[in-house]
Amino acid sequence: MSEREDKGLHTHRAAAVVCVPVHVVTVSDTRTLETDTGCALAAELLEAAGHRVVSREIVRDEMAEIGAA
């Protein structure tokens, strides 16, 4: 990487958003918020990285519901 590219990368990273609000959505016909360990882990990892988990949601595996999520 050239010095110019390296400087650009550092400038880009310095201006990057540190925290973003996220919605964690699982598509499943069988899971609930209580039984969906993957959704819970994703939320936990996102929060540990400094992001704000706004909501967790289970959406049935139906095209319209997925689109609405």
C-alpha positions as CSV (number, residue, x, y, z in Angstrom):
1,M,0.0,0.0,0.0
2,S,1.4,3.4,-0.9
3,E,1.8,6.2,1.6
4,R,-1.1,8.1,-0.1
5,E,-3.4,5.0,0.1
6,D,-2.4,4.5,3.7
7,K,-3.2,8.1,4.6
8,G,-6.6,7.8,2.8
9,L,-7.4,4.7,4.7
10,H,-6.7,6.3,8.0
11,T,-8.7,9.4,7.1
12,H,-11.6,7.2,6.0
13,R,-11.5,5.1,9.3
14,A,-11.2,8.3,11.4
15,A,-14.4,9.6,9.8
16,A,-16.3,6.3,10.0
17,V,-19.4,6.0,12.2
18,V,-18.4,4.2,15.4
19,C,-21.9,3.1,16.5
20,V,-24.9,2.2,14.3
21,P,-28.4,1.2,15.5
22,V,-29.3,-2.3,14.3
23,H,-32.3,-4.5,14.1
24,V,-31.5,-8.2,14.3
25,V,-34.0,-10.3,12.3
26,T,-34.3,-14.1,12.2
27,V,-36.4,-15.8,9.5
28,S,-37.9,-18.9,10.9
29,D,-41.2,-20.7,11.2
30,T,-40.1,-22.6,14.4
31,R,-38.0,-20.3,16.5
32,T,-39.0,-17.9,19.2
33,L,-37.0,-15.1,20.8
34,E,-36.4,-17.4,23.7
35,T,-35.1,-20.3,21.6
36,D,-33.2,-18.4,18.9
37,T,-29.7,-18.5,20.2
38,G,-28.2,-17.2,16.9
39,C,-30.2,-14.0,17.2
40,A,-29.2,-13.6,20.8
41,L,-25.5,-14.2,19.9
42,A,-25.6,-11.7,17.0
43,A,-27.2,-9.1,19.3
44,E,-24.6,-9.7,22.0
45,L,-21.7,-9.5,19.6
46,L,-23.0,-6.3,18.0
47,E,-23.5,-4.7,21.4
48,A,-20.0,-5.8,22.5
49,A,-18.6,-4.1,19.4
50,G,-20.3,-0.8,20.5
51,H,-23.4,-0.9,18.4
52,R,-27.0,-0.3,19.7
53,V,-29.4,-3.2,19.2
54,V,-32.7,-1.5,18.7
55,S,-34.8,-4.6,18.4
56,R,-34.7,-8.4,17.9
57,E,-37.5,-10.0,15.8
58,I,-38.5,-13.4,14.5
59,V,-40.2,-13.3,11.1
60,R,-42.0,-16.2,9.6
61,D,-40.5,-17.6,6.4
62,E,-43.1,-15.9,4.2
63,M,-42.1,-13.5,1.4
64,A,-44.4,-10.7,2.5
65,E,-43.3,-10.8,6.2
66,I,-39.7,-10.9,5.3
67,G,-40.2,-7.9,3.0
68,A,-42.1,-6.0,5.8
69,A,-39.3,-6.7,8.3
